[in-house]
Amino acid sequence: MYRTHTCGELRITDKNKLITLAGWVQTIRKFGAITFVDLRDRYGITQLLFGESLNNLLDENPLGREFVLQATGTVSERSNKNPNIPTGEIEIIVSSFKVLNKSVVPPFTIQDDTDGGDDLRMKYRYLDLRRNIVKKNIELRYAVSRAARNYLHHQGFMDIETPFLIKSTPEGARDFVVPSRMNPGQFYALPQSPQTFKQLLMISGYDRYYQVVKCFRDEDLRADRQPEFTQIDCEMSFVEQEDILNTFEGMVKFIFKEVKGIEYTEKLERMSWEDAMRYYGNDKPDIRFGMKLTELKSNYSGEDRNIFKKEIEASGFKVFNDAELVGAISVPGCCDYTRKQTDELTEWVKRPQIGMAGLVFAKYHSDGSLKSSVDKFFDESTLKSLAEKCQAKPGDLILILAGKEERTRKALSELRLEMGERLGFRKPDEFKLLWVVDFPLFEFSEEDNRYVARHHPFTSPKPNEIHLLDDASQYGTIKANAYDMVLNGNEIGGGSIRIFQRDVQEKMFAALGMSKEEAQHKFGFLLGAFEYGAPPHGGIAFGFDRLCAILGGSESIRDFIAFPKNNAGRDVMLDAPSTIDDKQLEELQIRFNLK
């Protein structure tokens, strides 16, 4: 037996017990004739005390950091207790020990405040995973998975695996493809999601399916993207949108309670996609704080929203007059911003990532007076009207952007989030959930000069709008029977009620510019299945990695994946992707023609 207890298990109630521990040497501290060693495993740290007789052995064969050590001894009360660790009241008086394996000097220190950079730690990820801060992330990931599985099991869901080697049906992100040796010149694709399989399972009668599943997308990476990622993938039969929202609102609340100890009792707010875009500038709003956008001039959704039209037209301020959208946010308590601070904000909105020509501001002083950067264009009464429309209060700073509709809306959204960050409104330990509903079914792609599916081609229109699929002029007005769950400004889950009738699915494919032959080639198996009694069904998929990251207070999902890829999609530990040898290429009948 290598150990009787773990390094995080023993307490003062175990005093005088003879025990054996095994783990890794964290630190070594010599004090004359005695040596203290902190021994670590995944459960915690226990202090070992080597007395004079054993100390001589250590002098002859010194221990090093990350040596694998077995130690037997008696549990004793510490004279200098450490209240920061669970085992801090005890230590082990070692009577015998054995080095099970030595370690070379690690390339970085195995502790929370390590001296290793990202690339070095990813190269030696197996060492990085020993650090307590990373271990906590992996434990949280497991806790989220366990909670989700327990909830879904008790709701009658069945965990069913679906294939990883499937047919390539490029719709959206690029597929990862796998050559078939047994079928020369043909390729499998790795699934971007199990979408069609879970619909087929509904047709098969498995009315409550889930899977914690790997998905694969060949797309450019960033902090919250990986080429392979994990979803909590779910589907239900004989349901409407309300059934889905209630079921999975319950799941997320259960996860909060089990993992974070947070009793999320309030009903989740629901917001239409149109309101999310109008008041927050994006379809995944962070509602932990206010600062809603005010449209002073806009033709958004074809409506006359020029609520500041008279003042703008009378101002002679060219930027406002020429703009498709003039929008503002009122920032609480910031009217005392200095010239240096407003200049810095102006430069911030001019950055290429934001892309605005400049920034207009107005300070609403505590005495009720207003001072703006465009005083020569706007008189006091006009500025008062502006403040009223923005629902500004004395002490606020009003920030205004103007320009092309889409860019300006996005810039206002980013500016709102930036000011929320600067003012401390985006607290990582505060959580706000909501549903965003009533998305457009289509969006127009300028690049392809056609409508594309906003979610995916299996999403059903709202029931009372299905007939609009017959009229191409109405495509831009059709709403999807779709919904997203948003947490702290991040989409953590998205789904829809699916199309389940062949004729409707064929109309959807046609609306997307797909010929009957192409639809049959790509999705004939699904269209055929619809003819055998497909039930009404719908589902949702949660971004598991992202949910874990937010619950762990991190910006990056990489911190919550045991062996992640870097931003170039490489596994620097394995040095993958890599070339394969000529024999494998010959078996696959693949020849490169790299220019």
Buried (B, 14 or more C-beta within 10 A) or exposed (E): EEBBBBBBBBEBEBEEBEBBBBBBBBBBEBEEEBBBBBBBBBBBBBBBBBBEEBBEEBEEEEBEBBBBBBBBBBBBEBEEEBEEBBBBBBBBEBBEBEBEEEBEEBEBBBBEEBEBEEEBBBBBBEBBBBBBEBBBBBEBBEBBBEBBBBBBEEBEBEEBEBEBEBBBBEBBBEBBBBBBEEEEEEBBBBBBBBBBBBBBBBBBEBBBBBBBBBBBBBEEBEEBBBBBBBBBBBBBBEBEBEEBBEBBBEBBBBBBBBBBEBEBEEEBEEBBBBBBBBBBBBBBBBBBBEBBBBBBBBEBEEEEBBBBEEBBEEBEBEBBBEBBBBBBBBBBEBBEBEEEBBEEBBEBBEEEEBBBEBBBBBBBEEEEEBEBBBEEBBEEEBBBBBBEBBEBEEBBBBBBBBBBBEBBBBBBBBBBBBBBEEBEBBEEEEBBBBBBBBBBBBEEEEEEEEBBBBBBBBBBBBEEBBEBBEEEEEBBBBBBBBBBBBBBBBBBBBBBBBBBBBEBBBBBBBBBEBEEEEBBEBBEEBBEBBEEEBEBBBBBBBBBBBBBBBBBEBEBBBBBBEEBBBEEBBBBBEEEEEEEEEEEBEEBEEEEEEE
